Amino acid sequence: MPAAWSETPAVWDALFDAPPPQPQQAEASDEEDEDEAALLSGEPMVFGPVEADDGQQRLDKWLAMAAPDVSRSRLKNLIEQGHVTIDGALIQDARHAVKPGQRITVCLPAAAPADPEPQDIPLTVVYEDQHLIVIDKPAGMVVHPAAGSPDGTVVNALLHHCGSSLSGIGGVRRPGIVHRIDKDTSGLLVVAKTDQAHHGLAEQFAAHTLERAYWAVVWGRPSPVQGEITGAIGRSPHNRQKMAIVQRGGKHALTRYRTIASYLDGAASLVECRLATGRTHQIRVHMTHLGHPLIGDPVYGQQNKRRKGLTDEAAACVSGFSRQALHAWLLGFIHPATGEAVRFTSALPNDMADLVRSLGGEPPPIP
């Protein structure tokens, strides 16, 4: 059995006290959208040089491989709107063929007013001041409007709660948004209310200096019970709707994990994951790669729906658990206006707490 929650092995301390990895050449500086964070920091993103094997690829396709956390449609729009240069020359044709040795620069468009409508949607506010707001997002809520989710989002709720005070750097549909967590991931999210806060927070996300920890309920018992998972993450070459560990075209990713408890003779475990980098679906992809996908994950865990060793109660709870069992319980950063180190926590939500209990365990206390 892993160490009890109250015990923190020295090896674990060493893992989590380790400095963040140094960015590789051509890596732009979030489990969710690190390349977007770099854009929001206000600094141009420079990619390249283009490798010999990648020559003659379409510009939008090459950028989608180089910046997997930014959608190809978003990149295509940036190209057509005049925000992309190749070796200093403006290129507005997404079909333009890149050449070996070239460097591509993507710049943030000017801030635009938000057009989503304010909606009176309840928010769980953990902290708020004139510069920023920290909320505890429920599972099932989209962060900002997008295709298929035009309203009912965190942004719509924030526009009602904060009025016009949100930072405009996020663009038309994502005012104040510095980072995202998936629709079906619950937990802590920080949103900027001023441009100063937006720049300061985005820079911390880009530099990997924030403290972010997640609780996940996974299939099986990880071995070893704690450690590091590495592997470049990019769009799956077989399914563009999924991320995967790829051999080329991905971005370096590092997740540190520890097993808090295992249940039903190792049928499932509660794991804490901390992000040293932040790639799209990073924890979900890395835990699946380790052989322990998240319970309820509709994208990466379907092949693990039926596992032996579950009691009838646990099997019924798992069967009815319709989202990935992932909760962002800890968020720490330097306040961009005051310079103070701040740290926020969130208890395991009811659905995940019930899942843990059905497996024979108890939800972890906030340390």
Contacts in CASP RR format, 6 or more apart in sequence:
PFRMAT RR
TARGET T0000
AUTHOR 0000-0000-0000
METHOD contacts of the structure
MODEL  1
MPAAWSETPAVWDALFDAPPPQPQQAEASDEEDEDEAALLSGEPMVFGPV
EADDGQQRLDKWLAMAAPDVSRSRLKNLIEQGHVTIDGALIQDARHAVKP
GQRITVCLPAAAPADPEPQDIPLTVVYEDQHLIVIDKPAGMVVHPAAGSP
DGTVVNALLHHCGSSLSGIGGVRRPGIVHRIDKDTSGLLVVAKTDQAHHG
LAEQFAAHTLERAYWAVVWGRPSPVQGEITGAIGRSPHNRQKMAIVQRGG
KHALTRYRTIASYLDGAASLVECRLATGRTHQIRVHMTHLGHPLIGDPVY
GQQNKRRKGLTDEAAACVSGFSRQALHAWLLGFIHPATGEAVRFTSALPN
DMADLVRSLGGEPPPIP
1 261 0 8 1.000
1 262 0 8 1.000
2 225 0 8 1.000
2 226 0 8 1.000
2 258 0 8 1.000
2 259 0 8 1.000
2 260 0 8 1.000
2 261 0 8 1.000
2 262 0 8 1.000
3 9 0 8 1.000
5 260 0 8 1.000
5 261 0 8 1.000
5 364 0 8 1.000
5 365 0 8 1.000
5 367 0 8 1.000
9 226 0 8 1.000
11 226 0 8 1.000
12 226 0 8 1.000
12 258 0 8 1.000
15 226 0 8 1.000
15 227 0 8 1.000
15 228 0 8 1.000
15 256 0 8 1.000
15 258 0 8 1.000
16 256 0 8 1.000
16 274 0 8 1.000
18 256 0 8 1.000
18 276 0 8 1.000
20 207 0 8 1.000
20 208 0 8 1.000
20 209 0 8 1.000
20 276 0 8 1.000
20 277 0 8 1.000
21 208 0 8 1.000
21 252 0 8 1.000
21 254 0 8 1.000
21 276 0 8 1.000
21 277 0 8 1.000
23 29 0 8 1.000
23 252 0 8 1.000
24 252 0 8 1.000
26 46 0 8 1.000
26 47 0 8 1.000
26 48 0 8 1.000
26 49 0 8 1.000
26 66 0 8 1.000
27 251 0 8 1.000
27 252 0 8 1.000
28 34 0 8 1.000
28 35 0 8 1.000
28 38 0 8 1.000
28 45 0 8 1.000
28 46 0 8 1.000
28 47 0 8 1.000
28 67 0 8 1.000
28 206 0 8 1.000
29 37 0 8 1.000
29 38 0 8 1.000
29 41 0 8 1.000
29 206 0 8 1.000
29 207 0 8 1.000
29 208 0 8 1.000
30 36 0 8 1.000
30 37 0 8 1.000
30 69 0 8 1.000
30 178 0 8 1.000
30 179 0 8 1.000
30 180 0 8 1.000
30 205 0 8 1.000
30 278 0 8 1.000
31 181 0 8 1.000
31 182 0 8 1.000
31 185 0 8 1.000
31 212 0 8 1.000
31 214 0 8 1.000
31 275 0 8 1.000
31 278 0 8 1.000
31 279 0 8 1.000
31 280 0 8 1.000
31 281 0 8 1.000
31 282 0 8 1.000
31 283 0 8 1.000
31 284 0 8 1.000
31 326 0 8 1.000
31 328 0 8 1.000
32 69 0 8 1.000
32 179 0 8 1.000
32 180 0 8 1.000
32 181 0 8 1.000
32 182 0 8 1.000
32 278 0 8 1.000
32 279 0 8 1.000
32 280 0 8 1.000
32 281 0 8 1.000
32 282 0 8 1.000
33 69 0 8 1.000
33 70 0 8 1.000
33 179 0 8 1.000
33 180 0 8 1.000
33 280 0 8 1.000
34 69 0 8 1.000
34 205 0 8 1.000
34 206 0 8 1.000
34 251 0 8 1.000
34 277 0 8 1.000
34 278 0 8 1.000
34 279 0 8 1.000
35 45 0 8 1.000
35 67 0 8 1.000
35 68 0 8 1.000
35 69 0 8 1.000
35 70 0 8 1.000
35 251 0 8 1.000
36 69 0 8 1.000
36 70 0 8 1.000
36 179 0 8 1.000
36 180 0 8 1.000
37 178 0 8 1.000
37 179 0 8 1.000
37 202 0 8 1.000
37 205 0 8 1.000
37 206 0 8 1.000
38 45 0 8 1.000
38 202 0 8 1.000
38 206 0 8 1.000
39 45 0 8 1.000
39 70 0 8 1.000
39 106 0 8 1.000
39 108 0 8 1.000
40 108 0 8 1.000
40 169 0 8 1.000
40 170 0 8 1.000
40 178 0 8 1.000
40 198 0 8 1.000
40 202 0 8 1.000
41 199 0 8 1.000
41 200 0 8 1.000
41 202 0 8 1.000
41 203 0 8 1.000
41 205 0 8 1.000
41 206 0 8 1.000
42 108 0 8 1.000
42 169 0 8 1.000
42 199 0 8 1.000
42 202 0 8 1.000
43 206 0 8 1.000
44 105 0 8 1.000
44 106 0 8 1.000
44 107 0 8 1.000
44 108 0 8 1.000
45 67 0 8 1.000
45 105 0 8 1.000
45 106 0 8 1.000
45 107 0 8 1.000
46 103 0 8 1.000
46 104 0 8 1.000
46 105 0 8 1.000
47 63 0 8 1.000
47 66 0 8 1.000
47 67 0 8 1.000
47 103 0 8 1.000
47 104 0 8 1.000
47 105 0 8 1.000
47 106 0 8 1.000
48 66 0 8 1.000
48 101 0 8 1.000
48 102 0 8 1.000
48 103 0 8 1.000
48 104 0 8 1.000
49 100 0 8 1.000
49 101 0 8 1.000
49 102 0 8 1.000
49 103 0 8 1.000
50 62 0 8 1.000
50 98 0 8 1.000
50 99 0 8 1.000
50 100 0 8 1.000
50 101 0 8 1.000
50 102 0 8 1.000
50 103 0 8 1.000
50 104 0 8 1.000
51 100 0 8 1.000
51 101 0 8 1.000
52 100 0 8 1.000
54 62 0 8 1.000
54 65 0 8 1.000
54 98 0 8 1.000
54 100 0 8 1.000
55 62 0 8 1.000
55 97 0 8 1.000
55 98 0 8 1.000
55 99 0 8 1.000
55 100 0 8 1.000
56 97 0 8 1.000
56 98 0 8 1.000
56 99 0 8 1.000
57 97 0 8 1.000
57 98 0 8 1.000
58 94 0 8 1.000
58 95 0 8 1.000
58 96 0 8 1.000
58 97 0 8 1.000
58 98 0 8 1.000
59 79 0 8 1.000
59 84 0 8 1.000
59 86 0 8 1.000
59 91 0 8 1.000
59 93 0 8 1.000
59 94 0 8 1.000
59 95 0 8 1.000
59 96 0 8 1.000
59 97 0 8 1.000
59 98 0 8 1.000
59 104 0 8 1.000
60 72 0 8 1.000
60 75 0 8 1.000
60 76 0 8 1.000
60 79 0 8 1.000
60 94 0 8 1.000
60 95 0 8 1.000
61 72 0 8 1.000
62 98 0 8 1.000
62 104 0 8 1.000
63 70 0 8 1.000
63 72 0 8 1.000
63 75 0 8 1.000
63 79 0 8 1.000
63 84 0 8 1.000
63 104 0 8 1.000
63 106 0 8 1.000
64 70 0 8 1.000
64 71 0 8 1.000
64 72 0 8 1.000
64 75 0 8 1.000
64 235 0 8 1.000
65 234 0 8 1.000
65 235 0 8 1.000
65 249 0 8 1.000
65 250 0 8 1.000
66 104 0 8 1.000
66 249 0 8 1.000
67 75 0 8 1.000
67 106 0 8 1.000
67 251 0 8 1.000
68 233 0 8 1.000
68 234 0 8 1.000
68 235 0 8 1.000
68 243 0 8 1.000
68 249 0 8 1.000
68 250 0 8 1.000
68 251 0 8 1.000
68 279 0 8 1.000
68 280 0 8 1.000
69 251 0 8 1.000
69 279 0 8 1.000
69 280 0 8 1.000
72 240 0 8 1.000
75 84 0 8 1.000
75 94 0 8 1.000
75 106 0 8 1.000
76 94 0 8 1.000
78 84 0 8 1.000
78 106 0 8 1.000
78 109 0 8 1.000
79 91 0 8 1.000
79 92 0 8 1.000
79 93 0 8 1.000
79 94 0 8 1.000
80 92 0 8 1.000
80 93 0 8 1.000
80 94 0 8 1.000
81 92 0 8 1.000
81 109 0 8 1.000
82 90 0 8 1.000
82 92 0 8 1.000
83 106 0 8 1.000
83 107 0 8 1.000
83 108 0 8 1.000
83 109 0 8 1.000
84 90 0 8 1.000
84 91 0 8 1.000
84 92 0 8 1.000
84 104 0 8 1.000
84 105 0 8 1.000
84 106 0 8 1.000
84 107 0 8 1.000
85 91 0 8 1.000
85 104 0 8 1.000
85 105 0 8 1.000
85 107 0 8 1.000
86 96 0 8 1.000
86 98 0 8 1.000
86 102 0 8 1.000
86 103 0 8 1.000
86 104 0 8 1.000
86 105 0 8 1.000
87 102 0 8 1.000
87 103 0 8 1.000
88 105 0 8 1.000
98 104 0 8 1.000
108 169 0 8 1.000
109 171 0 8 1.000
111 167 0 8 1.000
111 168 0 8 1.000
111 169 0 8 1.000
111 170 0 8 1.000
111 171 0 8 1.000
111 195 0 8 1.000
112 168 0 8 1.000
112 171 0 8 1.000
112 172 0 8 1.000
113 168 0 8 1.000
113 172 0 8 1.000
114 155 0 8 1.000
114 159 0 8 1.000
114 166 0 8 1.000
114 168 0 8 1.000
114 171 0 8 1.000
114 172 0 8 1.000
114 173 0 8 1.000
114 174 0 8 1.000
114 175 0 8 1.000
115 172 0 8 1.000
115 173 0 8 1.000
116 144 0 8 1.000
116 145 0 8 1.000
116 150 0 8 1.000
116 151 0 8 1.000
116 153 0 8 1.000
116 155 0 8 1.000
116 156 0 8 1.000
116 159 0 8 1.000
116 173 0 8 1.000
117 151 0 8 1.000
117 156 0 8 1.000
117 159 0 8 1.000
118 156 0 8 1.000
118 159 0 8 1.000
118 160 0 8 1.000
118 163 0 8 1.000
119 151 0 8 1.000
119 152 0 8 1.000
119 156 0 8 1.000
119 157 0 8 1.000
119 159 0 8 1.000
119 160 0 8 1.000
120 157 0 8 1.000
120 160 0 8 1.000
121 152 0 8 1.000
121 156 0 8 1.000
121 157 0 8 1.000
121 160 0 8 1.000
122 157 0 8 1.000
123 135 0 8 1.000
123 154 0 8 1.000
123 157 0 8 1.000
123 158 0 8 1.000
123 161 0 8 1.000
124 135 0 8 1.000
124 136 0 8 1.000
124 137 0 8 1.000
124 138 0 8 1.000
125 133 0 8 1.000
125 134 0 8 1.000
125 135 0 8 1.000
125 161 0 8 1.000
126 134 0 8 1.000
126 135 0 8 1.000
126 136 0 8 1.000
126 188 0 8 1.000
126 344 0 8 1.000
126 346 0 8 1.000
127 133 0 8 1.000
127 134 0 8 1.000
127 342 0 8 1.000
127 344 0 8 1.000
128 134 0 8 1.000
130 165 0 8 1.000
130 193 0 8 1.000
130 194 0 8 1.000
131 192 0 8 1.000
131 193 0 8 1.000
131 194 0 8 1.000
131 196 0 8 1.000
131 197 0 8 1.000
131 335 0 8 1.000
131 336 0 8 1.000
131 337 0 8 1.000
132 190 0 8 1.000
132 191 0 8 1.000
132 192 0 8 1.000
132 193 0 8 1.000
132 194 0 8 1.000
132 197 0 8 1.000
132 201 0 8 1.000
132 335 0 8 1.000
132 336 0 8 1.000
132 337 0 8 1.000
133 158 0 8 1.000
133 161 0 8 1.000
133 162 0 8 1.000
133 190 0 8 1.000
133 191 0 8 1.000
133 193 0 8 1.000
134 188 0 8 1.000
134 189 0 8 1.000
134 190 0 8 1.000
134 191 0 8 1.000
134 331 0 8 1.000
134 344 0 8 1.000
135 154 0 8 1.000
135 158 0 8 1.000
135 188 0 8 1.000
135 189 0 8 1.000
135 191 0 8 1.000
136 186 0 8 1.000
136 187 0 8 1.000
136 188 0 8 1.000
136 189 0 8 1.000
136 346 0 8 1.000
137 143 0 8 1.000
137 154 0 8 1.000
137 181 0 8 1.000
137 185 0 8 1.000
137 186 0 8 1.000
137 187 0 8 1.000
137 188 0 8 1.000
137 189 0 8 1.000
138 186 0 8 1.000
138 187 0 8 1.000
138 349 0 8 1.000
139 183 0 8 1.000
139 184 0 8 1.000
139 185 0 8 1.000
139 186 0 8 1.000
139 323 0 8 1.000
139 349 0 8 1.000
139 351 0 8 1.000
140 183 0 8 1.000
140 184 0 8 1.000
140 323 0 8 1.000
141 152 0 8 1.000
141 153 0 8 1.000
141 154 0 8 1.000
141 183 0 8 1.000
142 149 0 8 1.000
142 152 0 8 1.000
142 153 0 8 1.000
142 154 0 8 1.000
142 183 0 8 1.000
143 153 0 8 1.000
143 154 0 8 1.000
143 155 0 8 1.000
143 174 0 8 1.000
143 177 0 8 1.000
143 180 0 8 1.000
143 181 0 8 1.000
143 183 0 8 1.000
143 189 0 8 1.000
144 153 0 8 1.000
144 154 0 8 1.000
144 155 0 8 1.000
144 173 0 8 1.000
144 174 0 8 1.000
144 177 0 8 1.000
144 180 0 8 1.000
145 151 0 8 1.000
145 153 0 8 1.000
145 155 0 8 1.000
145 156 0 8 1.000
145 173 0 8 1.000
145 174 0 8 1.000
146 173 0 8 1.000
149 183 0 8 1.000
154 177 0 8 1.000
154 189 0 8 1.000
154 191 0 8 1.000
155 173 0 8 1.000
155 174 0 8 1.000
155 175 0 8 1.000
155 177 0 8 1.000
158 166 0 8 1.000
158 175 0 8 1.000
158 176 0 8 1.000
158 191 0 8 1.000
159 166 0 8 1.000
159 175 0 8 1.000
162 193 0 8 1.000
165 193 0 8 1.000
165 194 0 8 1.000
166 175 0 8 1.000
166 176 0 8 1.000
166 191 0 8 1.000
166 192 0 8 1.000
166 193 0 8 1.000
167 175 0 8 1.000
167 176 0 8 1.000
167 192 0 8 1.000
167 193 0 8 1.000
167 194 0 8 1.000
167 195 0 8 1.000
167 197 0 8 1.000
167 198 0 8 1.000
168 175 0 8 1.000
168 176 0 8 1.000
168 195 0 8 1.000
168 198 0 8 1.000
169 176 0 8 1.000
169 192 0 8 1.000
169 195 0 8 1.000
169 198 0 8 1.000
169 199 0 8 1.000
169 202 0 8 1.000
170 176 0 8 1.000
170 177 0 8 1.000
170 198 0 8 1.000
176 191 0 8 1.000
176 192 0 8 1.000
176 193 0 8 1.000
176 198 0 8 1.000
177 191 0 8 1.000
178 190 0 8 1.000
178 191 0 8 1.000
178 192 0 8 1.000
178 198 0 8 1.000
178 201 0 8 1.000
178 202 0 8 1.000
178 205 0 8 1.000
179 189 0 8 1.000
179 190 0 8 1.000
179 201 0 8 1.000
179 205 0 8 1.000
180 189 0 8 1.000
181 187 0 8 1.000
181 189 0 8 1.000
181 328 0 8 1.000
182 281 0 8 1.000
182 324 0 8 1.000
182 326 0 8 1.000
184 298 0 8 1.000
184 323 0 8 1.000
184 324 0 8 1.000
184 326 0 8 1.000
185 214 0 8 1.000
185 323 0 8 1.000
185 324 0 8 1.000
185 326 0 8 1.000
185 327 0 8 1.000
185 328 0 8 1.000
186 326 0 8 1.000
186 327 0 8 1.000
186 328 0 8 1.000
186 346 0 8 1.000
186 349 0 8 1.000
186 352 0 8 1.000
187 327 0 8 1.000
187 328 0 8 1.000
187 329 0 8 1.000
187 346 0 8 1.000
187 349 0 8 1.000
188 328 0 8 1.000
188 329 0 8 1.000
188 330 0 8 1.000
188 331 0 8 1.000
188 344 0 8 1.000
188 345 0 8 1.000
188 346 0 8 1.000
189 328 0 8 1.000
189 331 0 8 1.000
190 201 0 8 1.000
190 331 0 8 1.000
190 333 0 8 1.000
192 198 0 8 1.000
192 201 0 8 1.000
192 336 0 8 1.000
194 337 0 8 1.000
196 336 0 8 1.000
196 337 0 8 1.000
197 336 0 8 1.000
197 337 0 8 1.000
199 336 0 8 1.000
200 336 0 8 1.000
201 333 0 8 1.000
201 336 0 8 1.000
204 210 0 8 1.000
204 333 0 8 1.000
204 334 0 8 1.000
204 336 0 8 1.000
208 276 0 8 1.000
208 277 0 8 1.000
208 278 0 8 1.000
209 333 0 8 1.000
209 334 0 8 1.000
210 331 0 8 1.000
210 332 0 8 1.000
210 333 0 8 1.000
211 274 0 8 1.000
211 330 0 8 1.000
211 331 0 8 1.000
211 332 0 8 1.000
211 333 0 8 1.000
211 343 0 8 1.000
212 274 0 8 1.000
212 275 0 8 1.000
212 328 0 8 1.000
212 330 0 8 1.000
212 331 0 8 1.000
212 332 0 8 1.000
213 272 0 8 1.000
213 273 0 8 1.000
213 274 0 8 1.000
213 275 0 8 1.000
213 328 0 8 1.000
213 329 0 8 1.000
213 330 0 8 1.000
214 272 0 8 1.000
214 273 0 8 1.000
214 274 0 8 1.000
214 275 0 8 1.000
214 283 0 8 1.000
214 326 0 8 1.000
214 327 0 8 1.000
214 328 0 8 1.000
214 329 0 8 1.000
214 330 0 8 1.000
215 260 0 8 1.000
215 270 0 8 1.000
215 271 0 8 1.000
215 272 0 8 1.000
215 273 0 8 1.000
215 326 0 8 1.000
215 327 0 8 1.000
215 329 0 8 1.000
215 348 0 8 1.000
215 352 0 8 1.000
215 364 0 8 1.000
216 270 0 8 1.000
216 271 0 8 1.000
216 272 0 8 1.000
216 273 0 8 1.000
216 283 0 8 1.000
216 287 0 8 1.000
216 294 0 8 1.000
216 324 0 8 1.000
216 325 0 8 1.000
216 326 0 8 1.000
216 327 0 8 1.000
217 268 0 8 1.000
217 269 0 8 1.000
217 270 0 8 1.000
217 271 0 8 1.000
217 294 0 8 1.000
217 295 0 8 1.000
217 325 0 8 1.000
217 352 0 8 1.000
217 355 0 8 1.000
217 356 0 8 1.000
217 359 0 8 1.000
218 268 0 8 1.000
218 269 0 8 1.000
218 271 0 8 1.000
218 287 0 8 1.000
218 292 0 8 1.000
218 293 0 8 1.000
218 294 0 8 1.000
218 295 0 8 1.000
218 325 0 8 1.000
219 267 0 8 1.000
219 268 0 8 1.000
219 291 0 8 1.000
219 292 0 8 1.000
219 293 0 8 1.000
219 294 0 8 1.000
219 295 0 8 1.000
219 301 0 8 1.000
219 304 0 8 1.000
219 307 0 8 1.000
220 262 0 8 1.000
220 266 0 8 1.000
220 267 0 8 1.000
220 268 0 8 1.000
220 269 0 8 1.000
220 292 0 8 1.000
220 307 0 8 1.000
221 259 0 8 1.000
221 262 0 8 1.000
221 266 0 8 1.000
221 269 0 8 1.000
221 292 0 8 1.000
222 257 0 8 1.000
222 259 0 8 1.000
222 269 0 8 1.000
222 271 0 8 1.000
222 290 0 8 1.000
222 292 0 8 1.000
225 258 0 8 1.000
225 259 0 8 1.000
226 257 0 8 1.000
226 258 0 8 1.000
226 259 0 8 1.000
227 256 0 8 1.000
227 257 0 8 1.000
227 258 0 8 1.000
228 254 0 8 1.000
228 255 0 8 1.000
228 256 0 8 1.000
228 257 0 8 1.000
229 254 0 8 1.000
229 255 0 8 1.000
229 256 0 8 1.000
229 257 0 8 1.000
229 286 0 8 1.000
229 287 0 8 1.000
229 289 0 8 1.000
229 290 0 8 1.000
230 252 0 8 1.000
230 253 0 8 1.000
230 254 0 8 1.000
230 255 0 8 1.000
231 245 0 8 1.000
231 252 0 8 1.000
231 253 0 8 1.000
231 254 0 8 1.000
231 286 0 8 1.000
231 289 0 8 1.000
232 245 0 8 1.000
232 246 0 8 1.000
232 247 0 8 1.000
232 249 0 8 1.000
232 250 0 8 1.000
232 251 0 8 1.000
232 252 0 8 1.000
232 253 0 8 1.000
233 243 0 8 1.000
233 244 0 8 1.000
233 245 0 8 1.000
233 246 0 8 1.000
233 250 0 8 1.000
233 251 0 8 1.000
233 253 0 8 1.000
233 279 0 8 1.000
233 280 0 8 1.000
233 281 0 8 1.000
233 282 0 8 1.000
233 285 0 8 1.000
233 286 0 8 1.000
234 243 0 8 1.000
234 244 0 8 1.000
234 245 0 8 1.000
234 246 0 8 1.000
234 249 0 8 1.000
234 250 0 8 1.000
234 251 0 8 1.000
234 279 0 8 1.000
234 280 0 8 1.000
235 242 0 8 1.000
235 243 0 8 1.000
235 244 0 8 1.000
235 246 0 8 1.000
236 242 0 8 1.000
236 243 0 8 1.000
236 244 0 8 1.000
236 246 0 8 1.000
237 244 0 8 1.000
237 246 0 8 1.000
238 244 0 8 1.000
241 299 0 8 1.000
242 281 0 8 1.000
242 299 0 8 1.000
242 300 0 8 1.000
243 279 0 8 1.000
243 280 0 8 1.000
243 281 0 8 1.000
243 284 0 8 1.000
243 285 0 8 1.000
244 285 0 8 1.000
245 285 0 8 1.000
245 286 0 8 1.000
245 289 0 8 1.000
251 277 0 8 1.000
251 279 0 8 1.000
252 277 0 8 1.000
253 277 0 8 1.000
253 278 0 8 1.000
253 279 0 8 1.000
253 282 0 8 1.000
253 285 0 8 1.000
253 286 0 8 1.000
254 275 0 8 1.000
254 276 0 8 1.000
254 277 0 8 1.000
255 273 0 8 1.000
255 274 0 8 1.000
255 275 0 8 1.000
255 276 0 8 1.000
255 282 0 8 1.000
255 283 0 8 1.000
255 286 0 8 1.000
255 287 0 8 1.000
256 273 0 8 1.000
256 274 0 8 1.000
256 276 0 8 1.000
257 271 0 8 1.000
257 272 0 8 1.000
257 273 0 8 1.000
257 274 0 8 1.000
257 287 0 8 1.000
258 271 0 8 1.000
258 272 0 8 1.000
259 269 0 8 1.000
259 270 0 8 1.000
259 271 0 8 1.000
260 269 0 8 1.000
260 270 0 8 1.000
260 271 0 8 1.000
260 272 0 8 1.000
260 364 0 8 1.000
261 269 0 8 1.000
261 270 0 8 1.000
261 361 0 8 1.000
261 364 0 8 1.000
262 268 0 8 1.000
262 269 0 8 1.000
262 270 0 8 1.000
263 269 0 8 1.000
263 270 0 8 1.000
263 314 0 8 1.000
263 356 0 8 1.000
263 359 0 8 1.000
263 360 0 8 1.000
263 361 0 8 1.000
264 309 0 8 1.000
264 310 0 8 1.000
264 311 0 8 1.000
264 314 0 8 1.000
264 359 0 8 1.000
264 360 0 8 1.000
265 309 0 8 1.000
267 307 0 8 1.000
267 308 0 8 1.000
267 309 0 8 1.000
267 310 0 8 1.000
267 314 0 8 1.000
267 359 0 8 1.000
268 295 0 8 1.000
268 307 0 8 1.000
268 310 0 8 1.000
268 314 0 8 1.000
268 359 0 8 1.000
269 292 0 8 1.000
270 356 0 8 1.000
270 361 0 8 1.000
270 364 0 8 1.000
271 287 0 8 1.000
271 292 0 8 1.000
273 283 0 8 1.000
273 286 0 8 1.000
273 287 0 8 1.000
275 282 0 8 1.000
275 283 0 8 1.000
279 285 0 8 1.000
281 299 0 8 1.000
281 300 0 8 1.000
283 294 0 8 1.000
283 326 0 8 1.000
284 293 0 8 1.000
284 294 0 8 1.000
284 297 0 8 1.000
284 299 0 8 1.000
284 300 0 8 1.000
284 324 0 8 1.000
284 326 0 8 1.000
285 300 0 8 1.000
287 293 0 8 1.000
287 294 0 8 1.000
288 294 0 8 1.000
288 297 0 8 1.000
288 300 0 8 1.000
288 301 0 8 1.000
293 300 0 8 1.000
293 301 0 8 1.000
293 303 0 8 1.000
293 304 0 8 1.000
294 300 0 8 1.000
294 301 0 8 1.000
294 324 0 8 1.000
294 325 0 8 1.000
294 326 0 8 1.000
295 318 0 8 1.000
295 321 0 8 1.000
295 324 0 8 1.000
295 325 0 8 1.000
295 355 0 8 1.000
296 318 0 8 1.000
296 321 0 8 1.000
296 322 0 8 1.000
296 323 0 8 1.000
296 324 0 8 1.000
296 325 0 8 1.000
297 324 0 8 1.000
297 325 0 8 1.000
298 322 0 8 1.000
298 323 0 8 1.000
298 324 0 8 1.000
299 324 0 8 1.000
300 324 0 8 1.000
310 318 0 8 1.000
310 359 0 8 1.000
311 358 0 8 1.000
313 358 0 8 1.000
314 358 0 8 1.000
314 359 0 8 1.000
314 360 0 8 1.000
316 358 0 8 1.000
317 354 0 8 1.000
317 355 0 8 1.000
317 358 0 8 1.000
317 359 0 8 1.000
318 355 0 8 1.000
318 358 0 8 1.000
321 351 0 8 1.000
321 355 0 8 1.000
323 351 0 8 1.000
325 352 0 8 1.000
325 355 0 8 1.000
327 346 0 8 1.000
327 348 0 8 1.000
327 349 0 8 1.000
327 352 0 8 1.000
328 346 0 8 1.000
329 345 0 8 1.000
329 346 0 8 1.000
329 347 0 8 1.000
329 348 0 8 1.000
329 366 0 8 1.000
330 343 0 8 1.000
330 344 0 8 1.000
330 345 0 8 1.000
330 346 0 8 1.000
331 343 0 8 1.000
331 344 0 8 1.000
332 341 0 8 1.000
332 342 0 8 1.000
332 343 0 8 1.000
332 344 0 8 1.000
333 341 0 8 1.000
333 342 0 8 1.000
334 340 0 8 1.000
334 341 0 8 1.000
334 342 0 8 1.000
335 341 0 8 1.000
335 342 0 8 1.000
345 366 0 8 1.000
347 363 0 8 1.000
347 366 0 8 1.000
348 356 0 8 1.000
348 363 0 8 1.000
348 364 0 8 1.000
352 363 0 8 1.000
353 363 0 8 1.000
356 362 0 8 1.000
356 363 0 8 1.000
357 363 0 8 1.000
END
